[in-house]
Amino acid sequence: MNGLMLQKQLLISSLIVHADRHHGDTEIVSRRVEGDIHRYTFRDCHRRARQVASALTDLGVKMSDRIGTLAWNGYRHMELYYGICGMGAVMHTINPRLHEDQVAYIVEHAEDQYLFFDLTFLPLVKVIAERCKTVKAFIAMTDREHMPPDSGVANLLCYEDLIEASSSTYGWPVFDEDSASTLCYTSGTTGNPKGVLYTHRSSLLHSYAAALPDALNCSARDVVLPVVPMFHVNAWGIPYVACMVGAKLVFPGPGLDGKSLYELFEAEQVTFSAGVPTVWQGLLNYLEQGGLTFSTMKRTLIGGATCPPAMLREFEDRHGVEVLHAWGMTELSPLGTVSAMKSKHLAMRPEDCRVVQSKQGRAVFGIDLKIVDAGGQELAWDGVNAGELLVRGPWVVRNYFRNEGGNPLQIDANGHGWFPTGDVATIDADGFMQITDRSKDVIKSGGEWISSIDIESIATSHPAIASATCIAAKHPKWDERPLLLAVKKPDAKVTAEDLLAFLDGKIAKWWTPDAIVFVDSVPVGATGKVLKSRLREQYSDYLLTS
Ligand code: ADP
């Protein structure tokens, strides 16, 4: 027997309609590529999103057509989030930090019909334009005054001209909630980038889960500044969550350095933010050098890579900012787990509580987790046994766009599909998951596994160390042994012996790195994470030759 409740399709357009109706005067503030600060409201955003949809309709864009964007976090990008998805077309956010060949590849692979871009990316657009055969026009996200003269790009349109000429009375269409809404390519640390195609339904369910108190914990009393880019898994869902709960939004545009971010945090009284550890490191260094702290910041979500315990301590103890360590991936829209404490943890000694908090956390409702051994057998949740992490849920990928790479799922005895994350993890009795490595980063020494992340976390808690990266290097006897690449803090004095002595007793003896190499910096990839693959190549023979 079916229940007797109303059916309403879960559509992305309903988020901006809600924000307009219930939080119409709540602000969206953006640092613009043009250099100034722009401010308007959710109501303005909704009006202009309808103009975007109307303009795209006039250009002949239809349901399911892919529309690309190469843009920073800003109000025009937000209008595209709603204008494109709201009309039933597919928003394809492209990471401009990818190599130009990869950008051209994914524009072609997605068959983007139009490509919107911030002026910063004009040089990139010039290089790829010829190769993007499906793109009918490139649209510069600026006004007429700032349009580049002699851009050299054929079919160049101006965003403000385009929407100015369009009607703001556009009515959002209603269609199947399982329709494709958004396309994001994984950054392709291995092989070609693969497209993950979200649906309206998956995006809305993800937003409900992400807004929960033990996840982003966002409300109409928050001022949210997503440092994580809107081209990186929908800024972890923040543009949707903000509309759902009516939080004021602050977009940093291209200003991601410590000074620009700090000024915006203070001027707009930001209470919540989110980003990867490498960006936070830049901001924390800026605060330390200037003897500064935050006046309104309450919490920050840190994910995308392990949050070093030293960073967690600095945020909480020095700046009074609560850290929510979270784990996810493009294939999960991206949220999977958040390390939010349970009431029983509050009675623990602070240092023990920190150990729990440093884990990647427990599943948000909707996500099922399990860990399996090499033979696919499920492992116990004892916080000790480590195995490959598998997930399932209504915002987890079922297949990649155009079936790239074949069906990724593993099917269990009940016929349920599980997505293998490529991460190696433990799960404790309270359900807190801890990533010990990515399967390709695990150091396999004499058949046993060494967690590179554990060693890095301890090394970065040394007061003289800014960052530490542990990789597998070839070894004649043990196959692989750990090699630690460390970056010193400015003017700090520390030797390899000091660091080895610091690690002594904190990790198993046989985990001790065979060598420590001090480097000036480590390469960072398109999503702000350390490129371990490149370091592994570069240092692969280090222990054999030195
Ligand atoms: P890419 O694979 O291109 O880096 P994602 O941004 O989707 O794309 O990265 C997902 C991966 O990032 C996860 O599979 C995991 O290895 C890593 N990751 C994400 N969050 C964390 C975290 N809090 N701690 C450790 N690793 C994380």
Residues whose N, C-alpha, C, O or C-beta is under 5 A from the ligand:
A	BS01	ADP	T186 S187 G188 I302 G303 G304 A305 T306 C307 A326 W327 G328 M329 T330 E331 Q360 T421 D423 I435 R438 T527
